[in-house]
Amino acid sequence: MVCLSIPDKSKEEQIMLATFIAITAVVVAIALWIISMQNKLVTLDENVKSAMSQIGVQVSSRFDALMAVLEIMKDYAKSESEQIIETISAQRSMITAKSTPDEVISQEEIITEALDRIAIITKQYPELKENKTYITAMNAVLVFENMVRTSCMIYNDSVTKLNREIKMLPASMISKMLGFRQRSYMEN
């Protein structure tokens, strides 16, 4: 009696099924990793945008406080304060989450220049230094300056975390494909 071996189809089917399951598991694992990495990068990117937006709020508030100082100064030095108001109004722009660090620095330079001019005028009018409303408004300008400085530190910390993640493996392999880019630091 001759025994013929008939190929066992169930073994071949089992091998094919196991191969299919293994390939599917690898594809699912890679897809989950990409989704996880994308979510992490989105979170870091949103932190940077939020920090920049906060800087915008602080810069805008600082401009408002500066305008209050200038309104008070009108009683003492009308033409000089109106000239500064005109200059500031023409150069003031809103900083948003899409703004660049250079735009923020430019706005801060405008404020610094206005404060320098205010200091010169204040020296000419000593009674202005004694005005309680003026003192309160100038203190507000300084408070917002400190808040801008703090917000810049938070922004730079957020940028560091995002940039580090983008540069490091394995995120560096897919960050560009997902549209994430390194951000610039806020230089003070």
TORKOL-719739 format. One record per residue (C-alpha): x, y, z; residue number from 0. Coordinates in Angstrom, 1 decimal, always signed. Layout:
BEGIN
@X: X Y: Y Z: Z seq: NUM;
...
This chain:
BEGIN
@X: +0.0 Y: +0.0 Z: +0.0 seq: 0;
@X: +1.3 Y: +3.3 Z: -1.0 seq: 1;
@X: +0.5 Y: +6.2 Z: +1.1 seq: 2;
@X: +0.1 Y: +9.4 Z: -0.7 seq: 3;
@X: +0.5 Y: +12.6 Z: +1.3 seq: 4;
@X: -2.2 Y: +15.1 Z: +0.6 seq: 5;
@X: -1.1 Y: +18.6 Z: +1.5 seq: 6;
@X: -2.8 Y: +19.7 Z: +4.6 seq: 7;
@X: -4.7 Y: +22.9 Z: +3.6 seq: 8;
@X: -5.6 Y: +23.7 Z: +7.1 seq: 9;
@X: -1.8 Y: +24.2 Z: +8.0 seq: 10;
@X: -1.3 Y: +26.5 Z: +5.0 seq: 11;
@X: -4.4 Y: +28.4 Z: +5.9 seq: 12;
@X: -3.2 Y: +28.7 Z: +9.5 seq: 13;
@X: +0.2 Y: +30.0 Z: +8.4 seq: 14;
@X: -1.4 Y: +32.5 Z: +6.0 seq: 15;
@X: -3.8 Y: +33.6 Z: +8.8 seq: 16;
@X: -1.0 Y: +34.0 Z: +11.3 seq: 17;
@X: +1.0 Y: +36.0 Z: +8.7 seq: 18;
@X: -2.0 Y: +38.2 Z: +8.0 seq: 19;
@X: -2.6 Y: +38.7 Z: +11.8 seq: 20;
@X: +1.1 Y: +39.6 Z: +12.3 seq: 21;
@X: +1.2 Y: +42.1 Z: +9.4 seq: 22;
@X: -2.1 Y: +43.6 Z: +10.6 seq: 23;
@X: -0.8 Y: +43.9 Z: +14.2 seq: 24;
@X: +2.4 Y: +45.6 Z: +12.9 seq: 25;
@X: +0.4 Y: +48.0 Z: +10.7 seq: 26;
@X: -2.0 Y: +48.8 Z: +13.6 seq: 27;
@X: +0.9 Y: +49.3 Z: +16.0 seq: 28;
@X: +2.6 Y: +51.7 Z: +13.6 seq: 29;
@X: -0.7 Y: +53.6 Z: +13.0 seq: 30;
@X: -1.3 Y: +53.9 Z: +16.8 seq: 31;
@X: +2.3 Y: +55.1 Z: +17.3 seq: 32;
@X: +1.9 Y: +57.8 Z: +14.5 seq: 33;
@X: -1.4 Y: +58.9 Z: +16.0 seq: 34;
@X: +0.1 Y: +59.1 Z: +19.5 seq: 35;
@X: +3.1 Y: +61.0 Z: +18.2 seq: 36;
@X: +0.9 Y: +63.4 Z: +16.3 seq: 37;
@X: -1.2 Y: +64.0 Z: +19.3 seq: 38;
@X: +1.9 Y: +64.7 Z: +21.4 seq: 39;
@X: +3.2 Y: +67.1 Z: +18.8 seq: 40;
@X: -0.2 Y: +68.9 Z: +18.5 seq: 41;
@X: -0.2 Y: +69.4 Z: +22.3 seq: 42;
@X: +3.2 Y: +70.9 Z: +22.2 seq: 43;
@X: +2.4 Y: +73.1 Z: +19.2 seq: 44;
@X: -0.8 Y: +74.3 Z: +20.9 seq: 45;
@X: +1.2 Y: +75.2 Z: +24.0 seq: 46;
@X: +3.5 Y: +77.3 Z: +21.9 seq: 47;
@X: +0.5 Y: +79.0 Z: +20.2 seq: 48;
@X: -1.1 Y: +79.6 Z: +23.6 seq: 49;
@X: +2.0 Y: +81.1 Z: +25.0 seq: 50;
@X: +2.4 Y: +83.5 Z: +22.0 seq: 51;
@X: -1.3 Y: +84.4 Z: +22.4 seq: 52;
@X: -0.7 Y: +85.2 Z: +26.0 seq: 53;
@X: +2.2 Y: +87.5 Z: +25.1 seq: 54;
@X: -0.2 Y: +89.3 Z: +22.7 seq: 55;
@X: -2.7 Y: +89.8 Z: +25.5 seq: 56;
@X: +0.1 Y: +91.2 Z: +27.8 seq: 57;
@X: +1.5 Y: +93.5 Z: +25.1 seq: 58;
@X: -1.9 Y: +94.8 Z: +24.2 seq: 59;
@X: -2.6 Y: +95.5 Z: +27.9 seq: 60;
@X: +0.8 Y: +97.2 Z: +28.2 seq: 61;
@X: -0.1 Y: +99.4 Z: +25.3 seq: 62;
@X: -3.4 Y: +100.3 Z: +26.9 seq: 63;
@X: -1.7 Y: +101.2 Z: +30.2 seq: 64;
@X: +0.8 Y: +103.3 Z: +28.2 seq: 65;
@X: -2.1 Y: +105.1 Z: +26.5 seq: 66;
@X: -3.6 Y: +105.8 Z: +30.0 seq: 67;
@X: -0.3 Y: +107.4 Z: +31.0 seq: 68;
@X: -0.3 Y: +109.5 Z: +27.9 seq: 69;
@X: -3.9 Y: +110.7 Z: +28.5 seq: 70;
@X: -2.8 Y: +111.8 Z: +32.0 seq: 71;
@X: +0.2 Y: +113.6 Z: +30.5 seq: 72;
@X: -2.1 Y: +115.7 Z: +28.2 seq: 73;
@X: -2.9 Y: +117.9 Z: +31.2 seq: 74;
@X: +0.8 Y: +118.7 Z: +31.5 seq: 75;
@X: +2.3 Y: +118.4 Z: +28.1 seq: 76;
@X: -0.5 Y: +118.3 Z: +25.5 seq: 77;
@X: +1.5 Y: +118.5 Z: +22.3 seq: 78;
@X: +4.3 Y: +116.1 Z: +23.4 seq: 79;
@X: +1.8 Y: +113.5 Z: +24.7 seq: 80;
@X: -0.4 Y: +113.8 Z: +21.6 seq: 81;
@X: +2.7 Y: +113.3 Z: +19.4 seq: 82;
@X: +3.6 Y: +110.1 Z: +21.3 seq: 83;
@X: +0.0 Y: +108.9 Z: +21.1 seq: 84;
@X: +0.0 Y: +109.5 Z: +17.3 seq: 85;
@X: +3.3 Y: +107.6 Z: +16.9 seq: 86;
@X: +2.1 Y: +104.7 Z: +19.0 seq: 87;
@X: -1.3 Y: +104.5 Z: +17.3 seq: 88;
@X: +0.4 Y: +104.3 Z: +13.9 seq: 89;
@X: +2.8 Y: +101.6 Z: +14.9 seq: 90;
@X: +0.7 Y: +99.5 Z: +17.2 seq: 91;
@X: -0.3 Y: +96.1 Z: +15.8 seq: 92;
@X: -1.9 Y: +93.2 Z: +17.6 seq: 93;
@X: +0.3 Y: +90.2 Z: +18.5 seq: 94;
@X: -1.6 Y: +86.9 Z: +18.0 seq: 95;
@X: -0.8 Y: +83.2 Z: +18.2 seq: 96;
@X: +0.5 Y: +83.4 Z: +14.6 seq: 97;
@X: +2.8 Y: +86.3 Z: +15.4 seq: 98;
@X: +6.5 Y: +85.8 Z: +15.3 seq: 99;
@X: +9.0 Y: +86.6 Z: +18.1 seq: 100;
@X: +10.4 Y: +89.4 Z: +15.9 seq: 101;
@X: +7.0 Y: +91.1 Z: +15.8 seq: 102;
@X: +6.7 Y: +91.0 Z: +19.5 seq: 103;
@X: +10.2 Y: +92.4 Z: +19.9 seq: 104;
@X: +9.3 Y: +95.2 Z: +17.4 seq: 105;
@X: +6.2 Y: +96.1 Z: +19.5 seq: 106;
@X: +8.2 Y: +96.1 Z: +22.7 seq: 107;
@X: +10.8 Y: +98.4 Z: +21.1 seq: 108;
@X: +7.9 Y: +100.9 Z: +20.3 seq: 109;
@X: +6.8 Y: +100.8 Z: +23.9 seq: 110;
@X: +10.4 Y: +101.2 Z: +25.2 seq: 111;
@X: +10.9 Y: +104.2 Z: +22.9 seq: 112;
@X: +7.6 Y: +105.8 Z: +24.1 seq: 113;
@X: +8.6 Y: +105.2 Z: +27.8 seq: 114;
@X: +12.0 Y: +106.9 Z: +27.1 seq: 115;
@X: +10.1 Y: +109.9 Z: +25.7 seq: 116;
@X: +7.7 Y: +109.9 Z: +28.7 seq: 117;
@X: +10.7 Y: +109.9 Z: +31.1 seq: 118;
@X: +12.1 Y: +113.0 Z: +29.4 seq: 119;
@X: +8.7 Y: +114.8 Z: +29.6 seq: 120;
@X: +8.3 Y: +113.7 Z: +33.2 seq: 121;
@X: +11.6 Y: +115.3 Z: +34.1 seq: 122;
@X: +10.3 Y: +118.6 Z: +32.7 seq: 123;
@X: +7.1 Y: +118.4 Z: +34.8 seq: 124;
@X: +8.0 Y: +117.3 Z: +38.3 seq: 125;
@X: +4.4 Y: +117.7 Z: +39.5 seq: 126;
@X: +3.5 Y: +114.9 Z: +37.1 seq: 127;
@X: +5.6 Y: +112.5 Z: +39.1 seq: 128;
@X: +3.4 Y: +113.4 Z: +42.1 seq: 129;
@X: +0.1 Y: +112.7 Z: +40.4 seq: 130;
@X: -1.4 Y: +109.5 Z: +41.9 seq: 131;
@X: -3.2 Y: +108.6 Z: +38.8 seq: 132;
@X: +0.0 Y: +108.9 Z: +36.8 seq: 133;
@X: +1.9 Y: +106.8 Z: +39.3 seq: 134;
@X: -0.8 Y: +104.1 Z: +39.2 seq: 135;
@X: -0.8 Y: +104.1 Z: +35.4 seq: 136;
@X: +3.0 Y: +103.8 Z: +35.2 seq: 137;
@X: +2.9 Y: +101.0 Z: +37.8 seq: 138;
@X: +0.4 Y: +99.2 Z: +35.5 seq: 139;
@X: +2.8 Y: +99.6 Z: +32.6 seq: 140;
@X: +5.6 Y: +98.1 Z: +34.7 seq: 141;
@X: +3.4 Y: +95.2 Z: +35.9 seq: 142;
@X: +2.5 Y: +94.4 Z: +32.3 seq: 143;
@X: +6.2 Y: +94.6 Z: +31.4 seq: 144;
@X: +6.9 Y: +91.9 Z: +34.0 seq: 145;
@X: +3.9 Y: +89.9 Z: +32.7 seq: 146;
@X: +5.3 Y: +90.1 Z: +29.2 seq: 147;
@X: +8.7 Y: +88.9 Z: +30.4 seq: 148;
@X: +7.1 Y: +86.0 Z: +32.3 seq: 149;
@X: +5.0 Y: +85.1 Z: +29.2 seq: 150;
@X: +8.1 Y: +85.1 Z: +27.1 seq: 151;
@X: +9.8 Y: +82.7 Z: +29.5 seq: 152;
@X: +6.8 Y: +80.4 Z: +29.2 seq: 153;
@X: +6.8 Y: +80.7 Z: +25.4 seq: 154;
@X: +10.5 Y: +79.9 Z: +25.3 seq: 155;
@X: +10.0 Y: +76.9 Z: +27.5 seq: 156;
@X: +7.2 Y: +75.7 Z: +25.3 seq: 157;
@X: +9.3 Y: +76.2 Z: +22.2 seq: 158;
@X: +12.1 Y: +74.2 Z: +23.8 seq: 159;
@X: +9.8 Y: +71.3 Z: +24.5 seq: 160;
@X: +8.4 Y: +71.3 Z: +20.9 seq: 161;
@X: +11.8 Y: +71.7 Z: +19.2 seq: 162;
@X: +13.3 Y: +69.0 Z: +21.4 seq: 163;
@X: +10.6 Y: +66.6 Z: +20.5 seq: 164;
@X: +10.8 Y: +67.4 Z: +16.8 seq: 165;
@X: +14.6 Y: +66.8 Z: +16.8 seq: 166;
@X: +14.6 Y: +63.5 Z: +18.7 seq: 167;
@X: +14.0 Y: +60.1 Z: +17.3 seq: 168;
@X: +11.5 Y: +58.7 Z: +16.6 seq: 169;
@X: +9.4 Y: +61.8 Z: +16.3 seq: 170;
@X: +11.9 Y: +63.4 Z: +13.9 seq: 171;
@X: +11.0 Y: +60.7 Z: +11.4 seq: 172;
@X: +7.4 Y: +61.8 Z: +11.0 seq: 173;
@X: +7.2 Y: +65.4 Z: +12.4 seq: 174;
@X: +7.9 Y: +67.0 Z: +9.0 seq: 175;
@X: +5.4 Y: +64.7 Z: +7.3 seq: 176;
@X: +2.8 Y: +65.7 Z: +9.8 seq: 177;
@X: +3.6 Y: +69.4 Z: +9.2 seq: 178;
@X: +5.4 Y: +70.3 Z: +12.4 seq: 179;
@X: +8.3 Y: +72.7 Z: +12.3 seq: 180;
@X: +10.7 Y: +74.1 Z: +14.8 seq: 181;
@X: +9.9 Y: +77.5 Z: +16.3 seq: 182;
@X: +12.1 Y: +80.5 Z: +17.0 seq: 183;
@X: +12.9 Y: +81.6 Z: +20.5 seq: 184;
@X: +11.9 Y: +85.0 Z: +22.0 seq: 185;
@X: +15.1 Y: +86.9 Z: +22.4 seq: 186;
@X: +15.1 Y: +89.6 Z: +25.0 seq: 187;
